[in-house]
Amino acid sequence: MATTPENAAPLKPLHGGPLALLTIAVAFSTFMEVLDMTIVNVAVPHISGSLGVSASEGTWTISSYSLASAIMQPLTGWLARRFGEVRTFVVSVLLFVVFSMLCGLATSMPMLVFARLMQGAGSGPMVALSLTLLLTSYPKEKQGIAMAMWAMTVVVAPIFGPILGGWLTDNFSWPWIFYINLPVGLAAAVITWSILHKRETKTVKAPIDAVGLLLLVAGVGCLQFMLDNGNDHDWFASPLILTLGLVALVCLTFLVVWEIHAKHPVIDLSLFKQRNFTVGVVALTLGMFAFFGINVVFPLWLQLDLGYTATWAGLATAPVGVLAFLLSPILGKNMHRLDLRSVVTFAFIVFAFTSYWFAGFDSNASFGTLVVPRFVMGMAIPCFFIPLNQIYLSGLPASEIASASGLSNFCRTMGSSMSTAITVTLWQHRGELHHANLTEDVSNANPAAAQFLQGLAQHGMPHTQSLGLIDQLVNREALTLAVNDVFWGCAVLFVLLIPILWFAKPPFGSAGGAVGH
């Protein structure tokens, strides 16, 4: 396939049917890739039982995918320059499809983990390049709409992943959570190639930065493995987790130093010299940390503490996507009229308000009560993701969009991984603290506790069973108080992020344009 010559005129944007078809193909491929990060979560018990391994071993199906994907994301820019953006995207989608099929056909845990590892590696460049291909195919005046649709696929997919995964697992079997990728992925690859194969970007045969690549794989691999498994091993009390943390710290530190001075860096860290890129990525990463923390702890609390099934926990979580879906195209169409810093500030205020709202719930909260703040939170999602993507891409030349998108997606992924590890650990530790504090009041010296125990005895419950019931009640309230603490902490973080946004410098022109920094 011929590459675009140096002196060729810029390609004209697509219009009409081809643009609509490309948008659908790219959006579905992105949705599919992000969906696979969470769709497996609810199926782990079924997978573990089917393959005859423990539940903790079953979580390797999650860890292996996120680990490989995290390593490949910052390599997106180098791969796109070396092989072309269209070719890299299509091959990435096809690799994702092939290894999705192998995941479904797996008959042992090692086979499944290998297939998930390769599935994650293949999918790494998909999300970043999907945004790049959309922006280069849309007219500049409609790039806001393109970015809005792309952002929604990235945000909504993790929310609906557990719901779809639970439904497929309950009504069919766990391999179907992988098989559904086949028709979608094949269609996306065929459509994208047929429309864009003559619009391939210029390729550059730069040498491979072997040292940088080795440091990246070792550093990010150890960090991701540490985050995924730290909670199960009591964090740094475990020699394994401590070793992984030290290796990650050393490798990533040397990676930064090496890439800054490398002649052909595998990761373009010079992007952080651009103020808007740095501000946008920092706000996106930390904002994603708080947002993802809420979305991880909330369904866990519902299932482990309030007795919700996976399906009902998913239904309680899902309303956050309603307003997000409705408002995204409106915001995308009007982004050029707004100060994007004000829009993201509004998003953080809404996130902080709804997080504080959640922090006031008790263990008797009804389904309807829990759904309302999730619904309200949805209005902030497009105001958070869409403008921040515009901010960090503003002023960058078209040749740097793939690198910038890949690096920002890597930071977003790591923010999500750190959020999962830290918020779940914090929730458990705060639960133990509240449990200890509440237990102090369960004694005969406390009239209320004595009366409750006496009432249970009068109903014929043995003393040992009465104490067991009280322990369950205390644990329920302790975990509820702990989840309130996590929500309150997320609310504070959202508020603290607001001043960072105002270091960004307008104007925020179309990505790939020549707007000054």
Backbone hydrogen bonds, N-H to C=O, Kabsch-Sander energy under -0.5 kcal/mol:
donor,donor_aa,acceptor,acceptor_aa,energy
8,A,5,P,-1.3
14,L,137,S,-2.7
19,L,15,H,-0.7
20,A,16,G,-2.2
21,L,17,G,-2.9
22,L,18,P,-2.5
23,T,19,L,-2.4
24,I,20,A,-2.1
25,A,21,L,-2.4
26,V,22,L,-2.9
27,A,23,T,-2.6
28,F,24,I,-2.4
29,S,25,A,-2.0
30,T,26,V,-2.3
31,F,27,A,-2.7
32,M,28,F,-2.4
33,E,29,S,-2.0
34,V,30,T,-2.5
35,L,31,F,-2.4
36,D,32,M,-1.5
37,M,34,V,-1.4
38,T,35,L,-1.5
39,I,35,L,-2.5
41,N,38,T,-0.9
42,V,38,T,-0.5
43,A,40,V,-1.1
44,V,40,V,-0.8
44,V,41,N,-0.9
47,I,43,A,-2.7
48,S,44,V,-3.0
49,G,45,P,-2.3
50,S,46,H,-2.4
51,L,47,I,-2.3
52,G,48,S,-0.7
53,V,48,S,-2.5
58,G,54,S,-1.8
59,T,55,A,-1.1
60,W,57,E,-1.5
61,T,58,G,-1.8
62,I,59,T,-1.2
63,S,59,T,-2.3
64,S,60,W,-2.7
65,Y,61,T,-0.6
66,S,62,I,-2.0
67,L,63,S,-2.5
68,A,64,S,-2.0
69,S,65,Y,-2.4
70,A,66,S,-2.2
71,I,67,L,-1.6
72,M,68,A,-1.9
73,Q,69,S,-1.9
75,L,72,M,-1.1
76,T,73,Q,-1.7
79,L,75,L,-2.5
80,A,76,T,-2.6
81,R,77,G,-2.1
82,R,78,W,-2.2
83,F,79,L,-2.8
84,G,80,A,-1.8
88,T,84,G,-2.3
89,F,85,E,-2.2
90,V,86,V,-2.6
91,V,87,R,-2.6
92,S,88,T,-2.1
93,V,89,F,-2.4
94,L,90,V,-2.4
95,L,91,V,-2.7
96,F,92,S,-2.1
97,V,93,V,-2.1
98,V,94,L,-2.6
99,F,95,L,-2.4
100,S,96,F,-1.5
101,M,97,V,-2.0
102,L,98,V,-1.8
103,C,99,F,-1.8
104,G,100,S,-1.9
105,L,101,M,-1.6
106,A,102,L,-0.7
106,A,103,C,-0.9
112,L,108,S,-2.1
113,V,109,M,-2.9
114,F,110,P,-2.2
115,A,111,M,-2.3
116,R,112,L,-2.6
117,L,113,V,-2.4
118,M,114,F,-2.4
119,Q,115,A,-2.3
120,G,116,R,-2.5
121,A,117,L,-2.0
122,G,118,M,-2.5
123,S,119,Q,-1.9
124,G,120,G,-1.1
126,M,123,S,-1.6
127,V,123,S,-0.6
129,L,125,P,-2.3
130,S,126,M,-2.0
131,L,127,V,-1.4
132,T,128,A,-1.8
133,L,129,L,-2.9
134,L,130,S,-1.8
135,L,131,L,-2.5
136,T,132,T,-2.1
137,S,133,L,-0.9
137,S,134,L,-0.6
138,Y,134,L,-1.6
142,K,139,P,-1.9
143,Q,140,K,-1.2
146,A,142,K,-1.7
147,M,143,Q,-2.6
148,A,144,G,-2.0
149,M,145,I,-2.4
150,W,146,A,-2.2
151,A,147,M,-2.6
152,M,148,A,-2.0
153,T,149,M,-1.6
154,V,150,W,-1.6
155,V,151,A,-1.9
156,V,152,M,-3.0
157,A,153,T,-1.4
159,I,155,V,-0.6
159,I,156,V,-0.5
160,F,156,V,-2.1
161,G,157,A,-1.5
164,L,160,F,-2.7
165,G,161,G,-3.0
166,G,162,P,-2.4
167,W,163,I,-2.2
168,L,164,L,-2.6
169,T,165,G,-2.3
170,D,166,G,-2.4
171,N,167,W,-2.3
172,F,168,L,-2.3
176,W,173,S,-1.8
177,I,174,W,-1.8
178,F,175,P,-1.5
179,Y,175,P,-2.0
180,I,176,W,-1.6
181,N,178,F,-1.5
182,L,179,Y,-1.6
184,V,180,I,-0.8
185,G,181,N,-2.9
186,L,182,L,-2.5
187,A,183,P,-2.1
188,A,184,V,-2.3
189,A,185,G,-2.5
190,V,186,L,-2.4
191,I,187,A,-2.5
192,T,188,A,-2.4
193,W,189,A,-2.3
194,S,190,V,-2.4
195,I,191,I,-1.8
196,L,192,T,-2.6
197,H,193,W,-2.0
199,R,196,L,-2.4
200,E,197,H,-0.6
204,V,81,R,-3.1
206,A,204,V,-2.0
210,A,208,I,-1.6
213,L,209,D,-2.6
214,L,210,A,-2.5
215,L,211,V,-2.5
216,L,212,G,-2.3
217,V,213,L,-2.6
218,A,214,L,-2.4
219,G,215,L,-2.7
220,V,216,L,-2.5
221,G,216,L,-0.5
221,G,217,V,-1.7
222,C,218,A,-2.2
223,L,219,G,-2.2
224,Q,220,V,-2.9
225,F,221,G,-2.3
226,M,222,C,-2.3
227,L,223,L,-2.3
228,D,224,Q,-2.3
229,N,225,F,-1.8
230,G,226,M,-1.9
233,H,229,N,-1.0
233,H,230,G,-0.6
234,D,231,N,-0.9
235,W,230,G,-3.3
237,A,234,D,-1.9
238,S,235,W,-2.4
242,L,238,S,-2.4
243,T,239,P,-2.4
244,L,240,L,-2.5
245,G,241,I,-2.5
246,L,242,L,-2.2
247,V,243,T,-2.6
248,A,244,L,-2.6
249,L,245,G,-2.4
250,V,246,L,-2.5
251,C,247,V,-2.8
252,L,248,A,-2.6
253,T,249,L,-1.9
254,F,250,V,-2.4
255,L,251,C,-2.2
256,V,252,L,-2.1
257,V,253,T,-1.9
258,W,254,F,-2.9
259,E,255,L,-3.0
260,I,256,V,-1.7
261,H,257,V,-1.1
262,A,258,W,-1.4
269,L,267,I,-1.6
271,L,268,D,-1.2
272,F,269,L,-1.8
273,K,270,S,-1.9
274,Q,271,L,-1.8
275,R,273,K,-0.6
278,T,274,Q,-2.3
279,V,275,R,-2.8
280,G,276,N,-2.6
281,V,277,F,-2.6
282,V,278,T,-2.4
283,A,279,V,-2.5
284,L,280,G,-2.4
285,T,281,V,-2.8
286,L,282,V,-2.5
287,G,283,A,-2.2
288,M,284,L,-2.3
289,F,285,T,-1.8
290,A,286,L,-1.9
291,F,287,G,-2.6
292,F,288,M,-3.0
293,G,289,F,-1.7
294,I,290,A,-1.7
295,N,291,F,-1.7
296,V,292,F,-1.5
297,V,293,G,-2.4
298,F,294,I,-2.2
300,L,296,V,-1.1
301,W,297,V,-2.7
302,L,298,F,-2.0
303,Q,299,P,-2.2
304,L,300,L,-3.1
305,D,301,W,-1.9
306,L,301,W,-1.5
308,Y,302,L,-2.8
313,A,309,T,-2.5
314,G,310,A,-2.0
315,L,311,T,-2.1
316,A,312,W,-2.0
317,T,313,A,-1.3
318,A,314,G,-2.2
320,V,317,T,-1.4
321,G,318,A,-2.8
322,V,319,P,-1.3
323,L,319,P,-0.6
324,A,320,V,-0.7
325,F,321,G,-2.1
326,L,322,V,-2.0
327,L,323,L,-2.8
328,S,324,A,-1.5
331,L,327,L,-2.7
332,G,328,S,-2.9
333,K,329,P,-1.9
334,N,330,I,-1.1
334,N,331,L,-0.5
335,M,331,L,-0.6
335,M,332,G,-0.6
337,R,334,N,-1.5
338,L,335,M,-1.5
340,L,338,L,-0.9
342,S,339,D,-0.9
343,V,339,D,-1.6
344,V,340,L,-2.3
345,T,341,R,-2.1
346,F,342,S,-2.3
347,A,343,V,-1.9
348,F,344,V,-2.5
349,I,345,T,-2.1
350,V,346,F,-2.4
351,F,347,A,-2.8
352,A,348,F,-2.6
353,F,349,I,-2.6
354,T,350,V,-2.7
355,S,351,F,-2.3
356,Y,352,A,-2.3
357,W,353,F,-2.0
358,F,354,T,-2.4
359,A,355,S,-1.7
360,G,357,W,-1.4
361,F,358,F,-1.9
365,A,362,D,-1.6
370,L,366,S,-1.9
371,V,367,F,-1.8
372,V,368,G,-1.3
374,R,370,L,-0.8
375,F,371,V,-2.3
376,V,372,V,-2.3
377,M,373,P,-2.4
378,G,374,R,-0.9
378,G,375,F,-0.7
379,M,376,V,-1.5
380,A,377,M,-1.6
381,I,377,M,-0.7
381,I,378,G,-0.7
383,C,379,M,-0.6
384,F,380,A,-1.0
384,F,381,I,-1.0
385,F,381,I,-2.4
386,I,382,P,-1.3
388,L,384,F,-1.1
389,N,385,F,-2.0
390,Q,386,I,-1.7
391,I,387,P,-2.6
392,Y,388,L,-2.5
393,L,389,N,-1.2
394,S,390,Q,-0.9
394,S,391,I,-0.6
395,G,510,S,-0.5
396,L,393,L,-1.8
398,A,512,G,-0.7
400,E,397,P,-2.0
401,I,398,A,-1.0
404,A,400,E,-2.8
405,S,401,I,-3.0
406,G,402,A,-2.5
407,L,403,S,-2.6
408,S,404,A,-2.4
409,N,405,S,-2.2
410,F,406,G,-1.9
411,C,407,L,-2.1
412,R,408,S,-2.4
413,T,409,N,-2.5
414,M,410,F,-2.6
415,G,411,C,-2.3
416,S,412,R,-2.1
417,S,413,T,-2.5
418,M,414,M,-2.8
419,S,415,G,-2.0
420,T,416,S,-2.4
421,A,417,S,-2.2
422,I,418,M,-2.9
423,T,419,S,-2.7
424,V,420,T,-1.6
425,T,421,A,-1.7
426,L,422,I,-2.8
427,W,423,T,-2.6
428,Q,424,V,-2.2
429,H,425,T,-2.7
430,R,426,L,-2.8
431,G,427,W,-1.9
432,E,428,Q,-2.0
433,L,429,H,-2.0
434,H,430,R,-2.7
435,H,431,G,-2.3
436,A,432,E,-2.2
437,N,433,L,-2.2
438,L,434,H,-2.8
439,T,435,H,-2.2
440,E,436,A,-1.0
441,D,438,L,-1.4
442,V,439,T,-1.7
443,S,441,D,-1.3
446,N,443,S,-1.6
450,A,446,N,-2.7
451,Q,447,P,-2.5
452,F,448,A,-2.2
453,L,449,A,-2.4
454,Q,450,A,-2.1
455,G,451,Q,-2.2
456,L,452,F,-1.9
457,A,453,L,-2.1
458,Q,454,Q,-2.1
459,H,455,G,-1.0
460,G,457,A,-1.7
461,M,456,L,-2.2
466,S,462,P,-2.2
467,L,463,H,-2.2
468,G,464,T,-1.8
469,L,465,Q,-2.4
470,I,466,S,-2.3
471,D,467,L,-2.2
472,Q,468,G,-1.8
473,L,469,L,-2.3
474,V,470,I,-2.9
475,N,471,D,-2.5
476,R,472,Q,-2.2
477,E,473,L,-2.2
478,A,474,V,-2.6
479,L,475,N,-2.4
480,T,476,R,-1.5
481,L,477,E,-2.6
482,A,478,A,-2.1
483,V,479,L,-2.2
484,N,480,T,-1.9
485,D,481,L,-1.7
486,V,482,A,-1.8
487,F,483,V,-2.4
488,W,484,N,-2.4
489,G,485,D,-2.4
490,C,486,V,-2.2
491,A,487,F,-2.2
492,V,488,W,-2.0
493,L,489,G,-2.1
494,F,490,C,-2.3
495,V,491,A,-1.7
496,L,492,V,-2.2
497,L,493,L,-1.4
498,I,494,F,-0.6
498,I,495,V,-1.0
500,I,497,L,-0.6
501,L,497,L,-1.1
501,L,498,I,-0.7
502,W,498,I,-0.7
502,W,499,P,-0.7
503,F,500,I,-1.8
504,A,501,L,-1.8
509,G,507,P,-1.0
512,G,393,L,-0.7
512,G,396,L,-1.0
513,G,510,S,-1.9
